[in-house]
Amino acid sequence: MTIKTVDSKGRIALGSRFANKTVIIEEVDETEIRIIAASVIPERELWLHKNEAAMASVQRGLQQAAAGQLTEIDPHEDNALLEELDG
């Protein structure tokens, strides 16, 4: 336990361990707060974290890439597919 004094503007220094980190400040009651280190996910990426199948696929692909299990691509096939999708 550490005792700190809040300054006249309501600020308290948490120390270098929390420097440049995002935190959640939870007000437990009128005399207690809880500070929780947090990570923030941009809204446009949130769907991936909510979709277990998509996340598993991404994780599998990252593991395959790390293991050197890469697929040769044919740029002509990729261009044909793009043209087909563009339509």
PDB file with one MODEL, atoms N, CA, C and O in Angstrom:
MODEL        1
ATOM      1  N   MET A   1       0.851  -1.171   0.000  1.00  0.00           N
ATOM      2  CA  MET A   1       0.000   0.000   0.000  1.00  0.00           C
ATOM      3  C   MET A   1       0.895   1.232   0.000  1.00  0.00           C
ATOM      4  O   MET A   1       1.918   1.268   0.684  1.00  0.00           O
ATOM      5  N   THR A   2       0.503   2.236  -0.769  1.00  0.00           N
ATOM      6  CA  THR A   2       1.232   3.492  -0.843  1.00  0.00           C
ATOM      7  C   THR A   2       0.279   4.628  -0.525  1.00  0.00           C
ATOM      8  O   THR A   2      -0.872   4.621  -0.962  1.00  0.00           O
ATOM      9  N   ILE A   3       0.748   5.591   0.224  1.00  0.00           N
ATOM     10  CA  ILE A   3      -0.063   6.767   0.533  1.00  0.00           C
ATOM     11  C   ILE A   3       0.427   7.922  -0.321  1.00  0.00           C
ATOM     12  O   ILE A   3       1.622   8.217  -0.350  1.00  0.00           O
ATOM     13  N   LYS A   4      -0.500   8.581  -1.022  1.00  0.00           N
ATOM     14  CA  LYS A   4      -0.184   9.732  -1.859  1.00  0.00           C
ATOM     15  C   LYS A   4      -1.168  10.836  -1.521  1.00  0.00           C
ATOM     16  O   LYS A   4      -2.244  10.577  -0.982  1.00  0.00           O
ATOM     17  N   THR A   5      -0.794  12.069  -1.840  1.00  0.00           N
ATOM     18  CA  THR A   5      -1.666  13.214  -1.614  1.00  0.00           C
ATOM     19  C   THR A   5      -2.142  13.756  -2.953  1.00  0.00           C
ATOM     20  O   THR A   5      -1.345  13.992  -3.861  1.00  0.00           O
ATOM     21  N   VAL A   6      -3.435  13.948  -3.062  1.00  0.00           N
ATOM     22  CA  VAL A   6      -4.027  14.507  -4.272  1.00  0.00           C
ATOM     23  C   VAL A   6      -3.787  16.011  -4.258  1.00  0.00           C
ATOM     24  O   VAL A   6      -3.964  16.659  -3.226  1.00  0.00           O
ATOM     25  N   ASP A   7      -3.376  16.581  -5.421  1.00  0.00           N
ATOM     26  CA  ASP A   7      -3.081  18.020  -5.456  1.00  0.00           C
ATOM     27  C   ASP A   7      -4.359  18.849  -5.529  1.00  0.00           C
ATOM     28  O   ASP A   7      -5.462  18.303  -5.549  1.00  0.00           O
ATOM     29  N   SER A   8      -4.203  20.162  -5.569  1.00  0.00           N
ATOM     30  CA  SER A   8      -5.344  21.074  -5.521  1.00  0.00           C
ATOM     31  C   SER A   8      -6.245  20.975  -6.753  1.00  0.00           C
ATOM     32  O   SER A   8      -7.379  21.454  -6.727  1.00  0.00           O
ATOM     33  N   LYS A   9      -5.753  20.359  -7.832  1.00  0.00           N
ATOM     34  CA  LYS A   9      -6.565  20.190  -9.042  1.00  0.00           C
ATOM     35  C   LYS A   9      -7.136  18.776  -9.149  1.00  0.00           C
ATOM     36  O   LYS A   9      -7.705  18.418 -10.180  1.00  0.00           O
ATOM     37  N   GLY A  10      -6.991  17.972  -8.101  1.00  0.00           N
ATOM     38  CA  GLY A  10      -7.548  16.624  -8.088  1.00  0.00           C
ATOM     39  C   GLY A  10      -6.672  15.591  -8.761  1.00  0.00           C
ATOM     40  O   GLY A  10      -7.155  14.512  -9.106  1.00  0.00           O
ATOM     41  N   ARG A  11      -5.399  15.887  -8.958  1.00  0.00           N
ATOM     42  CA  ARG A  11      -4.487  14.961  -9.641  1.00  0.00           C
ATOM     43  C   ARG A  11      -3.640  14.190  -8.650  1.00  0.00           C
ATOM     44  O   ARG A  11      -3.355  14.645  -7.542  1.00  0.00           O
ATOM     45  N   ILE A  12      -3.246  12.991  -9.099  1.00  0.00           N
ATOM     46  CA  ILE A  12      -2.351  12.161  -8.307  1.00  0.00           C
ATOM     47  C   ILE A  12      -1.376  11.492  -9.271  1.00  0.00           C
ATOM     48  O   ILE A  12      -1.781  11.039 -10.341  1.00  0.00           O
ATOM     49  N   ALA A  13      -0.114  11.427  -8.911  1.00  0.00           N
ATOM     50  CA  ALA A  13       0.891  10.765  -9.749  1.00  0.00           C
ATOM     51  C   ALA A  13       0.898   9.274  -9.404  1.00  0.00           C
ATOM     52  O   ALA A  13       1.009   8.895  -8.238  1.00  0.00           O
ATOM     53  N   LEU A  14       0.777   8.436 -10.439  1.00  0.00           N
ATOM     54  CA  LEU A  14       0.742   6.994 -10.221  1.00  0.00           C
ATOM     55  C   LEU A  14       2.132   6.366 -10.280  1.00  0.00           C
ATOM     56  O   LEU A  14       2.308   5.219  -9.871  1.00  0.00           O
ATOM     57  N   GLY A  15       3.104   7.094 -10.778  1.00  0.00           N
ATOM     58  CA  GLY A  15       4.461   6.569 -10.886  1.00  0.00           C
ATOM     59  C   GLY A  15       4.774   6.090 -12.293  1.00  0.00           C
ATOM     60  O   GLY A  15       3.882   5.973 -13.133  1.00  0.00           O
ATOM     61  N   SER A  16       6.035   5.816 -12.541  1.00  0.00           N
ATOM     62  CA  SER A  16       6.497   5.482 -13.893  1.00  0.00           C
ATOM     63  C   SER A  16       5.913   4.172 -14.424  1.00  0.00           C
ATOM     64  O   SER A  16       5.849   3.973 -15.637  1.00  0.00           O
ATOM     65  N   ARG A  17       5.497   3.299 -13.550  1.00  0.00           N
ATOM     66  CA  ARG A  17       4.910   2.031 -13.998  1.00  0.00           C
ATOM     67  C   ARG A  17       3.671   2.257 -14.858  1.00  0.00           C
ATOM     68  O   ARG A  17       3.366   1.449 -15.735  1.00  0.00           O
ATOM     69  N   PHE A  18       2.965   3.341 -14.610  1.00  0.00           N
ATOM     70  CA  PHE A  18       1.747   3.647 -15.364  1.00  0.00           C
ATOM     71  C   PHE A  18       1.968   4.710 -16.442  1.00  0.00           C
ATOM     72  O   PHE A  18       1.019   5.111 -17.115  1.00  0.00           O
ATOM     73  N   ALA A  19       3.209   5.168 -16.611  1.00  0.00           N
ATOM     74  CA  ALA A  19       3.492   6.223 -17.580  1.00  0.00           C
ATOM     75  C   ALA A  19       3.037   5.816 -18.978  1.00  0.00           C
ATOM     76  O   ALA A  19       3.336   4.716 -19.442  1.00  0.00           O
ATOM     77  N   ASN A  20       2.315   6.710 -19.642  1.00  0.00           N
ATOM     78  CA  ASN A  20       1.832   6.525 -21.017  1.00  0.00           C
ATOM     79  C   ASN A  20       0.919   5.316 -21.197  1.00  0.00           C
ATOM     80  O   ASN A  20       0.811   4.790 -22.305  1.00  0.00           O
ATOM     81  N   LYS A  21       0.272   4.873 -20.148  1.00  0.00           N
ATOM     82  CA  LYS A  21      -0.670   3.753 -20.233  1.00  0.00           C
ATOM     83  C   LYS A  21      -2.097   4.283 -20.162  1.00  0.00           C
ATOM     84  O   LYS A  21      -2.360   5.339 -19.587  1.00  0.00           O
ATOM     85  N   THR A  22      -2.998   3.534 -20.751  1.00  0.00           N
ATOM     86  CA  THR A  22      -4.424   3.830 -20.646  1.00  0.00           C
ATOM     87  C   THR A  22      -4.950   3.111 -19.417  1.00  0.00           C
ATOM     88  O   THR A  22      -4.625   1.947 -19.181  1.00  0.00           O
ATOM     89  N   VAL A  23      -5.766   3.809 -18.635  1.00  0.00           N
ATOM     90  CA  VAL A  23      -6.332   3.205 -17.437  1.00  0.00           C
ATOM     91  C   VAL A  23      -7.837   3.468 -17.384  1.00  0.00           C
ATOM     92  O   VAL A  23      -8.341   4.446 -17.937  1.00  0.00           O
ATOM     93  N   ILE A  24      -8.520   2.578 -16.715  1.00  0.00           N
ATOM     94  CA  ILE A  24      -9.938   2.762 -16.397  1.00  0.00           C
ATOM     95  C   ILE A  24      -9.986   3.153 -14.926  1.00  0.00           C
ATOM     96  O   ILE A  24      -9.371   2.505 -14.080  1.00  0.00           O
ATOM     97  N   ILE A  25     -10.714   4.207 -14.635  1.00  0.00           N
ATOM     98  CA  ILE A  25     -10.866   4.627 -13.246  1.00  0.00           C
ATOM     99  C   ILE A  25     -12.298   4.315 -12.835  1.00  0.00           C
ATOM    100  O   ILE A  25     -13.250   4.925 -13.322  1.00  0.00           O
ATOM    101  N   GLU A  26     -12.427   3.372 -11.948  1.00  0.00           N
ATOM    102  CA  GLU A  26     -13.737   2.908 -11.493  1.00  0.00           C
ATOM    103  C   GLU A  26     -14.014   3.485 -10.114  1.00  0.00           C
ATOM    104  O   GLU A  26     -13.239   3.290  -9.178  1.00  0.00           O
ATOM    105  N   GLU A  27     -15.114   4.187 -10.002  1.00  0.00           N
ATOM    106  CA  GLU A  27     -15.511   4.731  -8.700  1.00  0.00           C
ATOM    107  C   GLU A  27     -16.319   3.662  -7.974  1.00  0.00           C
ATOM    108  O   GLU A  27     -17.470   3.399  -8.322  1.00  0.00           O
ATOM    109  N   VAL A  28     -15.709   3.051  -6.966  1.00  0.00           N
ATOM    110  CA  VAL A  28     -16.349   1.982  -6.211  1.00  0.00           C
ATOM    111  C   VAL A  28     -17.423   2.558  -5.297  1.00  0.00           C
ATOM    112  O   VAL A  28     -18.542   2.049  -5.250  1.00  0.00           O
ATOM    113  N   ASP A  29     -17.088   3.600  -4.588  1.00  0.00           N
ATOM    114  CA  ASP A  29     -18.046   4.352  -3.769  1.00  0.00           C
ATOM    115  C   ASP A  29     -17.453   5.743  -3.543  1.00  0.00           C
ATOM    116  O   ASP A  29     -16.470   6.101  -4.192  1.00  0.00           O
ATOM    117  N   GLU A  30     -18.025   6.521  -2.648  1.00  0.00           N
ATOM    118  CA  GLU A  30     -17.569   7.900  -2.445  1.00  0.00           C
ATOM    119  C   GLU A  30     -16.157   8.005  -1.880  1.00  0.00           C
ATOM    120  O   GLU A  30     -15.538   9.064  -1.981  1.00  0.00           O
ATOM    121  N   THR A  31     -15.637   6.942  -1.293  1.00  0.00           N
ATOM    122  CA  THR A  31     -14.311   6.996  -0.671  1.00  0.00           C
ATOM    123  C   THR A  31     -13.294   6.074  -1.333  1.00  0.00           C
ATOM    124  O   THR A  31     -12.148   6.001  -0.890  1.00  0.00           O
ATOM    125  N   GLU A  32     -13.697   5.374  -2.380  1.00  0.00           N
ATOM    126  CA  GLU A  32     -12.783   4.400  -2.982  1.00  0.00           C
ATOM    127  C   GLU A  32     -12.858   4.429  -4.500  1.00  0.00           C
ATOM    128  O   GLU A  32     -13.942   4.449  -5.082  1.00  0.00           O
ATOM    129  N   ILE A  33     -11.680   4.432  -5.137  1.00  0.00           N
ATOM    130  CA  ILE A  33     -11.606   4.284  -6.585  1.00  0.00           C
ATOM    131  C   ILE A  33     -10.681   3.115  -6.902  1.00  0.00           C
ATOM    132  O   ILE A  33      -9.811   2.758  -6.107  1.00  0.00           O
ATOM    133  N   ARG A  34     -10.883   2.535  -8.066  1.00  0.00           N
ATOM    134  CA  ARG A  34     -10.040   1.424  -8.519  1.00  0.00           C
ATOM    135  C   ARG A  34      -9.449   1.836  -9.861  1.00  0.00           C
ATOM    136  O   ARG A  34     -10.174   2.291 -10.745  1.00  0.00           O
ATOM    137  N   ILE A  35      -8.149   1.681 -10.017  1.00  0.00           N
ATOM    138  CA  ILE A  35      -7.467   2.019 -11.259  1.00  0.00           C
ATOM    139  C   ILE A  35      -7.036   0.717 -11.926  1.00  0.00           C
ATOM    140  O   ILE A  35      -6.326  -0.097 -11.336  1.00  0.00           O
ATOM    141  N   ILE A  36      -7.480   0.540 -13.167  1.00  0.00           N
ATOM    142  CA  ILE A  36      -7.252  -0.708 -13.886  1.00  0.00           C
ATOM    143  C   ILE A  36      -6.522  -0.396 -15.190  1.00  0.00           C
ATOM    144  O   ILE A  36      -7.017   0.385 -16.002  1.00  0.00           O
ATOM    145  N   ALA A  37      -5.346  -1.000 -15.399  1.00  0.00           N
ATOM    146  CA  ALA A  37      -4.647  -0.845 -16.672  1.00  0.00           C
ATOM    147  C   ALA A  37      -5.512  -1.454 -17.769  1.00  0.00           C
ATOM    148  O   ALA A  37      -6.125  -2.503 -17.570  1.00  0.00           O
ATOM    149  N   ALA A  38      -5.563  -0.798 -18.928  1.00  0.00           N
ATOM    150  CA  ALA A  38      -6.462  -1.247 -19.989  1.00  0.00           C
ATOM    151  C   ALA A  38      -5.818  -1.099 -21.360  1.00  0.00           C
ATOM    152  O   ALA A  38      -4.874  -0.331 -21.542  1.00  0.00           O
ATOM    153  N   SER A  39      -6.341  -1.840 -22.306  1.00  0.00           N
ATOM    154  CA  SER A  39      -6.006  -1.686 -23.716  1.00  0.00           C
ATOM    155  C   SER A  39      -7.277  -1.254 -24.424  1.00  0.00           C
ATOM    156  O   SER A  39      -8.375  -1.660 -24.044  1.00  0.00           O
ATOM    157  N   VAL A  40      -7.130  -0.442 -25.440  1.00  0.00           N
ATOM    158  CA  VAL A  40      -8.290   0.063 -26.170  1.00  0.00           C
ATOM    159  C   VAL A  40      -8.266  -0.510 -27.582  1.00  0.00           C
ATOM    160  O   VAL A  40      -7.227  -0.509 -28.243  1.00  0.00           O
ATOM    161  N   ILE A  41      -9.408  -0.996 -28.036  1.00  0.00           N
ATOM    162  CA  ILE A  41      -9.544  -1.534 -29.385  1.00  0.00           C
ATOM    163  C   ILE A  41     -10.336  -0.520 -30.210  1.00  0.00           C
ATOM    164  O   ILE A  41     -11.442  -0.141 -29.822  1.00  0.00           O
ATOM    165  N   PRO A  42      -9.785  -0.075 -31.343  1.00  0.00           N
ATOM    166  CA  PRO A  42     -10.549   0.842 -32.197  1.00  0.00           C
ATOM    167  C   PRO A  42     -11.870   0.201 -32.635  1.00  0.00           C
ATOM    168  O   PRO A  42     -11.917  -1.003 -32.887  1.00  0.00           O
ATOM    169  N   GLU A  43     -12.926   0.985 -32.726  1.00  0.00           N
ATOM    170  CA  GLU A  43     -14.250   0.454 -33.072  1.00  0.00           C
ATOM    171  C   GLU A  43     -14.244  -0.311 -34.381  1.00  0.00           C
ATOM    172  O   GLU A  43     -14.934  -1.322 -34.511  1.00  0.00           O
ATOM    173  N   ARG A  44     -13.466   0.165 -35.364  1.00  0.00           N
ATOM    174  CA  ARG A  44     -13.472  -0.503 -36.666  1.00  0.00           C
ATOM    175  C   ARG A  44     -12.840  -1.894 -36.592  1.00  0.00           C
ATOM    176  O   ARG A  44     -13.025  -2.694 -37.510  1.00  0.00           O
ATOM    177  N   GLU A  45     -12.099  -2.203 -35.524  1.00  0.00           N
ATOM    178  CA  GLU A  45     -11.477  -3.513 -35.354  1.00  0.00           C
ATOM    179  C   GLU A  45     -12.220  -4.390 -34.338  1.00  0.00           C
ATOM    180  O   GLU A  45     -11.884  -5.562 -34.171  1.00  0.00           O
ATOM    181  N   LEU A  46     -13.201  -3.840 -33.676  1.00  0.00           N
ATOM    182  CA  LEU A  46     -13.907  -4.545 -32.620  1.00  0.00           C
ATOM    183  C   LEU A  46     -14.619  -5.798 -33.129  1.00  0.00           C
ATOM    184  O   LEU A  46     -14.713  -6.794 -32.410  1.00  0.00           O
ATOM    185  N   TRP A  47     -15.122  -5.754 -34.363  1.00  0.00           N
ATOM    186  CA  TRP A  47     -15.834  -6.903 -34.929  1.00  0.00           C
ATOM    187  C   TRP A  47     -14.975  -8.165 -34.878  1.00  0.00           C
ATOM    188  O   TRP A  47     -15.484  -9.257 -34.625  1.00  0.00           O
ATOM    189  N   LEU A  48     -13.663  -8.012 -35.121  1.00  0.00           N
ATOM    190  CA  LEU A  48     -12.778  -9.172 -35.141  1.00  0.00           C
ATOM    191  C   LEU A  48     -12.690  -9.820 -33.762  1.00  0.00           C
ATOM    192  O   LEU A  48     -12.643 -11.045 -33.657  1.00  0.00           O
ATOM    193  N   HIS A  49     -12.667  -9.021 -32.722  1.00  0.00           N
ATOM    194  CA  HIS A  49     -12.576  -9.542 -31.363  1.00  0.00           C
ATOM    195  C   HIS A  49     -13.889 -10.177 -30.903  1.00  0.00           C
ATOM    196  O   HIS A  49     -13.901 -10.983 -29.972  1.00  0.00           O
ATOM    197  N   LYS A  50     -14.988  -9.810 -31.557  1.00  0.00           N
ATOM    198  CA  LYS A  50     -16.292 -10.380 -31.219  1.00  0.00           C
ATOM    199  C   LYS A  50     -16.608 -11.627 -32.041  1.00  0.00           C
ATOM    200  O   LYS A  50     -17.498 -12.397 -31.680  1.00  0.00           O
ATOM    201  N   ASN A  51     -15.887 -11.831 -33.140  1.00  0.00           N
ATOM    202  CA  ASN A  51     -16.158 -12.941 -34.048  1.00  0.00           C
ATOM    203  C   ASN A  51     -15.097 -14.020 -33.831  1.00  0.00           C
ATOM    204  O   ASN A  51     -13.978 -13.910 -34.330  1.00  0.00           O
ATOM    205  N   GLU A  52     -15.462 -15.068 -33.080  1.00  0.00           N
ATOM    206  CA  GLU A  52     -14.504 -16.111 -32.711  1.00  0.00           C
ATOM    207  C   GLU A  52     -13.914 -16.823 -33.924  1.00  0.00           C
ATOM    208  O   GLU A  52     -12.720 -17.123 -33.944  1.00  0.00           O
ATOM    209  N   ALA A  53     -14.736 -17.095 -34.935  1.00  0.00           N
ATOM    210  CA  ALA A  53     -14.255 -17.807 -36.124  1.00  0.00           C
ATOM    211  C   ALA A  53     -13.240 -16.958 -36.889  1.00  0.00           C
ATOM    212  O   ALA A  53     -12.208 -17.462 -37.332  1.00  0.00           O
ATOM    213  N   ALA A  54     -13.539 -15.667 -37.040  1.00  0.00           N
ATOM    214  CA  ALA A  54     -12.617 -14.779 -37.750  1.00  0.00           C
ATOM    215  C   ALA A  54     -11.312 -14.631 -36.972  1.00  0.00           C
ATOM    216  O   ALA A  54     -10.236 -14.646 -37.569  1.00  0.00           O
ATOM    217  N   MET A  55     -11.392 -14.491 -35.666  1.00  0.00           N
ATOM    218  CA  MET A  55     -10.185 -14.354 -34.847  1.00  0.00           C
ATOM    219  C   MET A  55      -9.348 -15.626 -34.918  1.00  0.00           C
ATOM    220  O   MET A  55      -8.123 -15.551 -35.017  1.00  0.00           O
ATOM    221  N   ALA A  56      -9.990 -16.791 -34.870  1.00  0.00           N
ATOM    222  CA  ALA A  56      -9.268 -18.059 -34.970  1.00  0.00           C
ATOM    223  C   ALA A  56      -8.560 -18.164 -36.319  1.00  0.00           C
ATOM    224  O   ALA A  56      -7.435 -18.657 -36.396  1.00  0.00           O
ATOM    225  N   SER A  57      -9.214 -17.705 -37.369  1.00  0.00           N
ATOM    226  CA  SER A  57      -8.624 -17.740 -38.702  1.00  0.00           C
ATOM    227  C   SER A  57      -7.397 -16.833 -38.783  1.00  0.00           C
ATOM    228  O   SER A  57      -6.372 -17.218 -39.346  1.00  0.00           O
ATOM    229  N   VAL A  58      -7.503 -15.642 -38.225  1.00  0.00           N
ATOM    230  CA  VAL A  58      -6.366 -14.713 -38.208  1.00  0.00           C
ATOM    231  C   VAL A  58      -5.216 -15.305 -37.398  1.00  0.00           C
ATOM    232  O   VAL A  58      -4.067 -15.255 -37.836  1.00  0.00           O
ATOM    233  N   GLN A  59      -5.507 -15.861 -36.231  1.00  0.00           N
ATOM    234  CA  GLN A  59      -4.467 -16.466 -35.392  1.00  0.00           C
ATOM    235  C   GLN A  59      -3.796 -17.633 -36.118  1.00  0.00           C
ATOM    236  O   GLN A  59      -2.576 -17.787 -36.061  1.00  0.00           O
ATOM    237  N   ARG A  60      -4.595 -18.450 -36.798  1.00  0.00           N
ATOM    238  CA  ARG A  60      -4.055 -19.588 -37.551  1.00  0.00           C
ATOM    239  C   ARG A  60      -3.138 -19.080 -38.670  1.00  0.00           C
ATOM    240  O   ARG A  60      -2.055 -19.624 -38.885  1.00  0.00           O
ATOM    241  N   GLY A  61      -3.569 -18.057 -39.363  1.00  0.00           N
ATOM    242  CA  GLY A  61      -2.745 -17.481 -40.433  1.00  0.00           C
ATOM    243  C   GLY A  61      -1.438 -16.919 -39.902  1.00  0.00           C
ATOM    244  O   GLY A  61      -0.391 -17.085 -40.528  1.00  0.00           O
ATOM    245  N   LEU A  62      -1.487 -16.253 -38.752  1.00  0.00           N
ATOM    246  CA  LEU A  62      -0.258 -15.713 -38.157  1.00  0.00           C
ATOM    247  C   LEU A  62       0.693 -16.831 -37.749  1.00  0.00           C
ATOM    248  O   LEU A  62       1.906 -16.712 -37.925  1.00  0.00           O
ATOM    249  N   GLN A  63       0.148 -17.918 -37.204  1.00  0.00           N
ATOM    250  CA  GLN A  63       0.986 -19.069 -36.826  1.00  0.00           C
ATOM    251  C   GLN A  63       1.611 -19.708 -38.067  1.00  0.00           C
ATOM    252  O   GLN A  63       2.785 -20.079 -38.050  1.00  0.00           O
ATOM    253  N   GLN A  64       0.831 -19.836 -39.138  1.00  0.00           N
ATOM    254  CA  GLN A  64       1.348 -20.418 -40.371  1.00  0.00           C
ATOM    255  C   GLN A  64       2.455 -19.539 -40.956  1.00  0.00           C
ATOM    256  O   GLN A  64       3.482 -20.045 -41.408  1.00  0.00           O
ATOM    257  N   ALA A  65       2.242 -18.232 -40.945  1.00  0.00           N
ATOM    258  CA  ALA A  65       3.255 -17.312 -41.467  1.00  0.00           C
ATOM    259  C   ALA A  65       4.529 -17.385 -40.639  1.00  0.00           C
ATOM    260  O   ALA A  65       5.628 -17.386 -41.193  1.00  0.00           O
ATOM    261  N   ALA A  66       4.392 -17.447 -39.314  1.00  0.00           N
ATOM    262  CA  ALA A  66       5.562 -17.533 -38.439  1.00  0.00           C
ATOM    263  C   ALA A  66       6.338 -18.828 -38.677  1.00  0.00           C
ATOM    264  O   ALA A  66       7.559 -18.869 -38.526  1.00  0.00           O
ATOM    265  N   ALA A  67       5.613 -19.882 -39.050  1.00  0.00           N
ATOM    266  CA  ALA A  67       6.252 -21.179 -39.317  1.00  0.00           C
ATOM    267  C   ALA A  67       6.770 -21.272 -40.749  1.00  0.00           C
ATOM    268  O   ALA A  67       7.317 -22.301 -41.143  1.00  0.00           O
ATOM    269  N   GLY A  68       6.602 -20.208 -41.529  1.00  0.00           N
ATOM    270  CA  GLY A  68       7.083 -20.207 -42.911  1.00  0.00           C
ATOM    271  C   GLY A  68       6.179 -20.936 -43.875  1.00  0.00           C
ATOM    272  O   GLY A  68       6.584 -21.231 -45.000  1.00  0.00           O
ATOM    273  N   GLN A  69       4.959 -21.233 -43.457  1.00  0.00           N
ATOM    274  CA  GLN A  69       4.000 -21.941 -44.321  1.00  0.00           C
ATOM    275  C   GLN A  69       3.251 -20.922 -45.174  1.00  0.00           C
ATOM    276  O   GLN A  69       2.099 -20.585 -44.900  1.00  0.00           O
ATOM    277  N   LEU A  70       3.928 -20.440 -46.210  1.00  0.00           N
ATOM    278  CA  LEU A  70       3.362 -19.404 -47.071  1.00  0.00           C
ATOM    279  C   LEU A  70       2.868 -20.020 -48.366  1.00  0.00           C
ATOM    280  O   LEU A  70       3.361 -21.063 -48.795  1.00  0.00           O
ATOM    281  N   THR A  71       1.903 -19.377 -48.979  1.00  0.00           N
ATOM    282  CA  THR A  71       1.331 -19.849 -50.226  1.00  0.00           C
ATOM    283  C   THR A  71       1.850 -18.996 -51.373  1.00  0.00           C
ATOM    284  O   THR A  71       1.851 -17.767 -51.301  1.00  0.00           O
ATOM    285  N   GLU A  72       2.291 -19.670 -52.438  1.00  0.00           N
ATOM    286  CA  GLU A  72       2.699 -18.935 -53.636  1.00  0.00           C
ATOM    287  C   GLU A  72       1.444 -18.360 -54.286  1.00  0.00           C
ATOM    288  O   GLU A  72       0.405 -19.017 -54.347  1.00  0.00           O
ATOM    289  N   ILE A  73       1.555 -17.133 -54.767  1.00  0.00           N
ATOM    290  CA  ILE A  73       0.395 -16.513 -55.402  1.00  0.00           C
ATOM    291  C   ILE A  73       0.700 -16.258 -56.876  1.00  0.00           C
ATOM    292  O   ILE A  73       1.850 -16.061 -57.268  1.00  0.00           O
ATOM    293  N   ASP A  74      -0.344 -16.268 -57.664  1.00  0.00           N
ATOM    294  CA  ASP A  74      -0.247 -15.933 -59.075  1.00  0.00           C
ATOM    295  C   ASP A  74      -0.876 -14.556 -59.240  1.00  0.00           C
ATOM    296  O   ASP A  74      -2.093 -14.420 -59.118  1.00  0.00           O
ATOM    297  N   PRO A  75      -0.067 -13.527 -59.516  1.00  0.00           N
ATOM    298  CA  PRO A  75      -0.628 -12.175 -59.609  1.00  0.00           C
ATOM    299  C   PRO A  75      -1.703 -12.039 -60.676  1.00  0.00           C
ATOM    300  O   PRO A  75      -2.594 -11.198 -60.552  1.00  0.00           O
ATOM    301  N   HIS A  76      -1.630 -12.865 -61.735  1.00  0.00           N
ATOM    302  CA  HIS A  76      -2.655 -12.802 -62.786  1.00  0.00           C
ATOM    303  C   HIS A  76      -3.989 -13.297 -62.255  1.00  0.00           C
ATOM    304  O   HIS A  76      -5.033 -12.728 -62.573  1.00  0.00           O
ATOM    305  N   GLU A  77      -3.963 -14.351 -61.449  1.00  0.00           N
ATOM    306  CA  GLU A  77      -5.202 -14.854 -60.843  1.00  0.00           C
ATOM    307  C   GLU A  77      -5.787 -13.821 -59.892  1.00  0.00           C
ATOM    308  O   GLU A  77      -6.999 -13.603 -59.870  1.00  0.00           O
ATOM    309  N   ASP A  78      -4.924 -13.185 -59.106  1.00  0.00           N
ATOM    310  CA  ASP A  78      -5.400 -12.168 -58.162  1.00  0.00           C
ATOM    311  C   ASP A  78      -6.037 -11.004 -58.903  1.00  0.00           C
ATOM    312  O   ASP A  78      -7.076 -10.499 -58.478  1.00  0.00           O
ATOM    313  N   ASN A  79      -5.433 -10.568 -60.008  1.00  0.00           N
ATOM    314  CA  ASN A  79      -5.998  -9.464 -60.791  1.00  0.00           C
ATOM    315  C   ASN A  79      -7.338  -9.855 -61.385  1.00  0.00           C
ATOM    316  O   ASN A  79      -8.271  -9.053 -61.415  1.00  0.00           O
ATOM    317  N   ALA A  80      -7.433 -11.103 -61.862  1.00  0.00           N
ATOM    318  CA  ALA A  80      -8.707 -11.561 -62.435  1.00  0.00           C
ATOM    319  C   ALA A  80      -9.792 -11.595 -61.371  1.00  0.00           C
ATOM    320  O   ALA A  80     -10.936 -11.224 -61.637  1.00  0.00           O
ATOM    321  N   LEU A  81      -9.447 -12.031 -60.183  1.00  0.00           N
ATOM    322  CA  LEU A  81     -10.417 -12.065 -59.101  1.00  0.00           C
ATOM    323  C   LEU A  81     -10.851 -10.647 -58.733  1.00  0.00           C
ATOM    324  O   LEU A  81     -12.038 -10.396 -58.527  1.00  0.00           O
ATOM    325  N   LEU A  82      -9.900  -9.727 -58.649  1.00  0.00           N
ATOM    326  CA  LEU A  82     -10.252  -8.333 -58.333  1.00  0.00           C
ATOM    327  C   LEU A  82     -11.173  -7.748 -59.383  1.00  0.00           C
ATOM    328  O   LEU A  82     -12.142  -7.065 -59.049  1.00  0.00           O
ATOM    329  N   GLU A  83     -10.882  -8.009 -60.663  1.00  0.00           N
ATOM    330  CA  GLU A  83     -11.734  -7.496 -61.739  1.00  0.00           C
ATOM    331  C   GLU A  83     -13.133  -8.093 -61.638  1.00  0.00           C
ATOM    332  O   GLU A  83     -14.130  -7.408 -61.867  1.00  0.00           O
ATOM    333  N   GLU A  84     -13.194  -9.388 -61.290  1.00  0.00           N
ATOM    334  CA  GLU A  84     -14.494 -10.059 -61.151  1.00  0.00           C
ATOM    335  C   GLU A  84     -15.289  -9.445 -59.999  1.00  0.00           C
ATOM    336  O   GLU A  84     -16.494  -9.220 -60.121  1.00  0.00           O
ATOM    337  N   LEU A  85     -14.616  -9.177 -58.889  1.00  0.00           N
ATOM    338  CA  LEU A  85     -15.298  -8.596 -57.742  1.00  0.00           C
ATOM    339  C   LEU A  85     -15.725  -7.157 -57.988  1.00  0.00           C
ATOM    340  O   LEU A  85     -16.780  -6.730 -57.520  1.00  0.00           O
ATOM    341  N   ASP A  86     -14.908  -6.410 -58.722  1.00  0.00           N
ATOM    342  CA  ASP A  86     -15.257  -5.015 -59.043  1.00  0.00           C
ATOM    343  C   ASP A  86     -16.400  -4.935 -60.045  1.00  0.00           C
ATOM    344  O   ASP A  86     -17.117  -3.937 -60.117  1.00  0.00           O
ATOM    345  N   GLY A  87     -16.551  -5.986 -60.800  1.00  0.00           N
ATOM    346  CA  GLY A  87     -17.579  -6.134 -61.641  1.00  0.00           C
ATOM    347  C   GLY A  87     -18.204  -5.741 -62.773  1.00  0.00           C
ATOM    348  O   GLY A  87     -19.251  -6.287 -63.121  1.00  0.00           O
TER     349      GLY A  87
ENDMDL
END
